[in-house]
Amino acid sequence: MPAYTRTLLTVICEAALEKKLLADLEALGASGWTLSDARGRGSRGVRSAGWDTDGNIRLEVICARDLAERLAEHLQDHYYTNYAMVCYLAEVEVLRPEKF
């Protein structure tokens, strides 16, 4: 079973950013993503789960490394200063590379 390397970009941020982030991802060339609610505690305190604007979301994109880096740089440039947001990249192996 051959596996192919791609990059997973994970973004955890305020749910209020959902629509803006999805528009950004589409404009920058991401072909798909997974979005879920998230909860946790960080430097800005405890965040509850839920789909209202008071919660957090976890956004995941699997794509080529160069696109993942462009997306992460865009998010850092446009949102890090004013919003609670964490982004990280990880190498993953996928079985259907044409999807990513």
N, C-alpha and C positions, 0 to 999 in steps of 0.2 A: 504494500500500500504506500504509494509515494505521497509525501507531504511537502508543502511549499511554504516558504517563509513569507510572512507579512508582518505588519506592525499594528498593534492594538493601541489606539489612543483612548484613554479613559479620562473623562471630565466629570468632576463632582462639583456642583455649584447650586446656586439659588434657583429654585423653580421659576421665579419671575423671569429668568432669562431664556426659558424654553423656546419661545417663538423666534427670538432673535438668533439664538444659536442654530436652530434648524435652518433658518434662512441663510445664515453664514455658511453652514456646511454645504448646502446645495449650491450656493454661488461659487464656492471654492472647489467644487468638484467631487465631493464625497458621494458615492453611489448608494450608500445606505448607512443605517445606524440602528442602534438599539437604545431605548430610553426606558428607565425605570425610576421609581421613587427611591429615595435614600434617606437615611438618618444617621446621626453621629454627633461627635463632639470635636471641636477644633479650636483654633485661636480665637474664633468669633463666637464661641459658646456652643450650646447644645442646639441641634436643629432636629425638629420632629419630621416624621415621614408624612406623606400626603401629597395630593396633586394640586393643592392650592398654592398660592404664591409665597406662603410662609415656609414651605418645606424645601427640601433639596432634591435634586435629580442626579442621576448617574447616566451619563451619555457615553456610549462605546462605539467606536468606529474601527473597523479592520480595513486596512488599505496598504498601499505601497508606502515605504518609509518616507520618501520625499513629500508625499501628500500629508502624511501624519505630522511631519515637522512643520510644514506650511500652516496646517490647521492650528497646531499648538502655538506657533508664533503669533498668528492672528488673534487667537484668544488671549494670549498674554498681553499683546499690545492694546487690545480694545476693552478688556474686562478686569484684568488683575487689580488695577488701581482702585476701582470702586465697588467691586463685588467679591463675595466669598467664593473662591474658585481654586480647585486643585486639578492639575493636568499631569498625567504621566504616560509614558510610552513603554511598551513591552513587545518583544519579539514573540510571535506566535506561529504555530504551524497549522495550515489549513489543508483540507483534503480536496476542495473544489476551488482552485485559484481563479477561475473565470468569474466567480462571484465577487471578487475583491480587486 
